[in-house]
Amino acid sequence: MDLGPSVAQRDAQGEDIPESLEAASLRVIAVIGFVAGLILDNVAPAATEAKRLFSLSVPQAA
């Protein structure tokens, strides 16, 4: 039973090999995680500073 050329043979011939859905999904998840990490790295310090400034501006009950 001949199943045709292997992926390695097709790749060697320069044929475009479609990416599997699972690999594409994992790549999208990785990119979303990376972008979320970048956003949190920039937002967290600003949020901490805003919280500190807000707590200074609100009079504390004695």
C-alpha positions as CSV (number, residue, x, y, z in Angstrom):
1,M,0.0,0.0,0.0
2,D,1.7,3.2,-1.2
3,L,0.8,6.3,0.8
4,G,2.7,8.7,-1.4
5,P,5.8,10.7,-0.5
6,S,6.7,11.3,3.1
7,V,6.5,14.7,4.6
8,A,10.4,14.9,4.6
9,Q,10.4,14.0,0.9
10,R,7.8,16.6,0.1
11,D,9.6,19.2,2.2
12,A,12.9,18.4,0.4
13,Q,11.2,18.9,-3.0
14,G,10.1,22.4,-1.8
15,E,6.5,21.6,-1.5
16,D,4.6,23.6,1.0
17,I,3.5,21.4,3.9
18,P,0.3,22.7,5.6
19,E,0.6,23.2,9.4
20,S,-1.6,20.9,11.5
21,L,-4.5,22.6,13.3
22,E,-3.0,21.5,16.7
23,A,0.3,23.2,15.9
24,A,-1.4,26.3,14.7
25,S,-3.6,26.5,17.8
26,L,-0.6,26.1,20.1
27,R,1.3,28.8,18.2
28,V,-1.7,31.2,18.6
29,I,-1.9,30.4,22.4
30,A,1.8,31.0,22.8
31,V,1.5,34.4,21.0
32,I,-1.5,35.4,23.1
33,G,0.4,34.4,26.3
34,F,3.5,36.4,25.2
35,V,1.5,39.5,24.4
36,A,-0.5,39.2,27.7
37,G,2.9,38.9,29.6
38,L,4.2,42.1,27.9
39,I,1.0,43.9,28.8
40,L,1.0,42.8,32.4
41,D,4.7,43.7,32.7
42,N,3.8,47.2,31.7
43,V,0.5,47.6,33.5
44,A,1.3,46.0,36.9
45,P,3.8,48.7,38.0
46,A,1.5,51.5,36.8
47,A,-1.4,49.9,38.7
48,T,0.7,49.6,41.8
49,E,1.7,53.2,41.6
50,A,-1.9,54.3,41.0
51,K,-3.0,52.4,44.0
52,R,-0.3,53.9,46.2
53,L,-1.2,57.5,45.0
54,F,-4.9,56.8,45.6
55,S,-4.2,55.6,49.1
56,L,-2.2,58.8,49.8
57,S,-5.0,61.0,48.5
58,V,-7.8,59.4,50.6
59,P,-7.9,60.6,54.2
60,Q,-7.4,57.8,56.6
61,A,-9.9,57.3,59.4
62,A,-8.5,57.9,62.8
